[in-house]
Amino acid sequence: MNTLPLALLAAALAAAAPAGAESVGEVDTVFKLIGPDHKIVVDAYDDPGVQGVTCYVSRAKTGGIKGGLGLAEDKAEASIACRQTGPIAFVKPLRKQEEMFSERISLVFKRLRVVRMVDAGRNTLVYLTYSDRVIEGSPQNSVTAVPVDRGTPIPLR
């Protein structure tokens, strides 16, 4: 028996799962007779560079046979809300702008991205989510901000 196709399928399914994300919940949006339903999923991502900040990202997840096998291309629509969930502390000085998370939303070509930007003048962390594609990205995006107490200046590199 040739196990290569099974190994490739397992690798594709593993790549489709978000690294570092914790599932908060999901709602079904379209019933599918075969395979999982289409859904909206909400995942929580703790900012790896800022203790005490969690970003919640909601996005569409395609169901059906292709979705169940990890072969579907999810829509490039997402929403983000980041909040202070504990005392804010900085692991190390931050870059003015850096990608925090990246997750595949298709087998090969499309990614959902979360970028952290520092608005130093307002001592605020700004988070942007969008998707990109090898050939053409999507202008659909969502932004949120977390103000940091002025007594805790954001360290920049």
Secondary structure as GFF3:
##gff-version 3
##sequence-region A 1 157
A	DSSP	alpha_helix	4	16	.	.	.	ID=ss1
A	DSSP	beta_strand	21	30	.	.	.	ID=ss2
A	DSSP	beta_strand	38	46	.	.	.	ID=ss3
A	DSSP	beta_strand	50	61	.	.	.	ID=ss4
A	DSSP	alpha_helix	64	69	.	.	.	ID=ss5
A	DSSP	beta_strand	78	90	.	.	.	ID=ss6
A	DSSP	beta_strand	97	104	.	.	.	ID=ss7
A	DSSP	beta_strand	110	119	.	.	.	ID=ss8
A	DSSP	three_ten_helix	120	122	.	.	.	ID=ss9
A	DSSP	beta_strand	124	133	.	.	.	ID=ss10
A	DSSP	beta_strand	141	147	.	.	.	ID=ss11
###
